[in-house]
Amino acid sequence: MRGQGVSHLSRLELQILGDNTKMGWGLLAPIRSQTVSRSLLYNRRLPHSSFTPYFFQHFQPPSGLTLPSETMAKDMTLLWGSGSPPCWRVMIALEEKNLKGYNHKLLSFDKKEHKSEEVMKMNPRGQLPAFKHGDKVLNESYAACLYLENQFKSQGNKLIPDCPAELALMYQRMLEGLTLHQKMIDDITYNWKVPEGEKHDSAVKRIRESLTAEIKLWEGYLQKTSGGFLAGKTFSLADVCVYPTIFTIFRFGLCEERYPKLAAYYNRLKDRPSIKASWPPTWLENPRGEDIMKDI
Amino acid sequence: MRGQGVSHLSRLELQILGDNTKMGWGLLAPIRSQTVSRSLLYNRRLPHSSFTPYFFQHFQPPSGLTLPSETMAKDMTLLWGSGSPPCWRVMIALEEKNLKGYNHKLLSFDKKEHKSEEVMKMNPRGQLPAFKHGDKVLNESYAACLYLENQFKSQGNKLIPDCPAELALMYQRMLEGLTLHQKMIDDITYNWKVPEGEKHDSAVKRIRESLTAEIKLWEGYLQKTSGGFLAGKTFSLADVCVYPTIFTIFRFGLCEERYPKLAAYYNRLKDRPSIKASWPPTWLENPRGEDIMKDI
């Protein structure tokens, strides 16, 4: 099996990581580094995006006046890479909490900008996202999501449910999401992550079997959980954190017919405003990924 | 380097995992499965343990009466393995929240009891801990800790700080702890985790270098953070989650002189009641681990 699948990936396809990984990024695709307003970036690219209205782009509330529905988060900075699920998590959380107008900079993994001094100052592991609110640094995407919900409880959508049963399921699925993510990464990156002399077909097979078992578990979860979201009836931090991973697996060719519940979830959430507004720009340019997971 | 270090581990030393892992446990040491009250178990073993007083072992509060300082958590069940940091996290959190008298069962990794029907019903990955509160299942140790703090906010010690700066640091260190844990596990388990034909000295070296860089990062964190805990002046969920990993690294021989801040933290928290009361019983029997990390 060695050499199959992953070696055929376009380099654009490999921008799927961020934090939680130990890799260099020499193989990744060129993305021009750009510091632009989020609204400009997405308005230009997304055909049906939820645009930031002109009013909110230019309106500065007088001191003392807070808008009930959204905050101009000018004291937040996000350094991010396109197509990285950890970066996407944080961007979805910011949208859900109606935190608009934050400073952000799209960096190129290909140019190793994630190892630049600018990133290393905020994130000494040299990974993206690198995020801060004022002088509070939150580079771990799960940490940033938990913090944003805690600090902006009454703003935007509530992401931690009150009902103890939904709460328990939410934390459980959210944290299990890290296992799904890691198994996906192990499968996708084997060929370029493992040095040539250390590659073994048996390892490729074992990693694929482990990912397959994991995906079946999630299909089962969605069969048992009614309500349409990972923790029941409410969109929650579990969805914020795990959706980018599930999306990536389908982008890499997972068969929708074989995993109907996961596919329904994947397709339904595509249209959620927070997800649409933060869609990875390189994936707009290349809507289809390689089909390396089609046989799972 | 192949064959060094890990192959000399006593089998008892290998009981350091739980959730967040993908391994079978055929090599692990025999521990007799036992269902006993926690207080009996620890009272017998720990010389200075914080015993559960007789009153609380036998007192049943009348319906409607809650005790301000501790709760008889008879609707909680924990299946656990000795020496597993993920299991230890949950036990420390239960102690911190003064949740006493929960049902628990010590299982043997060596006998593959973590793959038993009893565990699989609660945790389909066949890992420990397997934890539930009523019918709410929380097998991911981080999920269980977050849930317990959320549901028992006003009981025992507060584990999520109010101060935004401490809160941000708490979430960041807590989630970074998973990276430290994974790098430790990769190092310790390489020789028995990787099949014989797939072992490479170059991989052992790379894993060791990655762990070394990670440990240096944490030594630096503790140099910069005043207050004695991972997120400052207050013992928090970051300590609950990361201390068992740091303890395990020292148990495997990390040089205290070379990492003085980490060593001071490791030694100071040994005496914390929640940690003392939940000390892994197999580590009481074998207080010293193998010195496989002495050269880091």
Contacts between the chains, C-beta under 8 A, distances in Angstrom:
chain1	res1	chain2	res2	distance
A	20	B	178	7.6
A	20	B	179	7.1
A	22	B	183	7.8
A	22	B	210	6.0
A	124	B	217	6.2
A	125	B	179	7.7
A	125	B	217	7.6
A	133	B	168	7.0
A	135	B	165	7.8
A	136	B	164	6.5
A	136	B	165	5.8
A	136	B	168	3.7
A	136	B	169	7.5
A	137	B	168	7.1
A	137	B	172	6.6
A	138	B	168	5.6
A	138	B	171	6.5
A	138	B	172	5.4
A	139	B	172	6.7
A	140	B	171	7.4
A	140	B	172	5.8
A	140	B	175	3.7
A	140	B	176	5.8
A	142	B	171	7.8
A	142	B	175	4.9
A	143	B	168	7.8
A	143	B	171	3.7
A	143	B	172	4.7
A	143	B	174	6.9
A	143	B	175	4.3
A	143	B	176	7.8
A	144	B	171	7.8
A	146	B	146	7.9
A	146	B	171	5.0
A	147	B	167	6.5
A	147	B	168	5.4
A	147	B	171	5.1
A	150	B	160	7.7
A	150	B	167	6.4
A	151	B	164	6.3
A	151	B	167	7.5
A	160	B	150	7.7
A	164	B	136	6.5
A	164	B	151	6.3
A	165	B	135	7.8
A	165	B	136	5.8
A	167	B	147	6.5
A	167	B	150	6.4
A	167	B	151	7.5
A	168	B	133	7.0
A	168	B	136	3.7
A	168	B	137	7.1
A	168	B	138	5.6
A	168	B	143	7.7
A	168	B	147	5.4
A	169	B	136	7.5
A	171	B	138	6.6
A	171	B	140	7.4
A	171	B	142	7.8
A	171	B	143	3.8
A	171	B	144	7.8
A	171	B	146	5.0
A	171	B	147	5.1
A	172	B	137	6.6
A	172	B	138	5.4
A	172	B	139	6.8
A	172	B	140	5.8
A	172	B	143	4.7
A	174	B	143	6.8
A	175	B	140	3.6
A	175	B	142	4.9
A	175	B	143	4.2
A	176	B	140	5.8
A	176	B	143	7.8
A	178	B	20	7.6
A	178	B	178	6.9
A	179	B	20	7.1
A	179	B	125	7.7
A	183	B	22	7.8
A	195	B	202	6.7
A	197	B	200	7.0
A	197	B	202	7.2
A	198	B	198	7.9
A	198	B	200	4.8
A	198	B	202	6.5
A	198	B	203	5.7
A	200	B	197	7.0
A	200	B	198	4.8
A	202	B	195	6.7
A	202	B	197	7.2
A	202	B	198	6.5
A	203	B	198	5.7
A	210	B	22	6.0
A	217	B	124	6.2
A	217	B	125	7.6
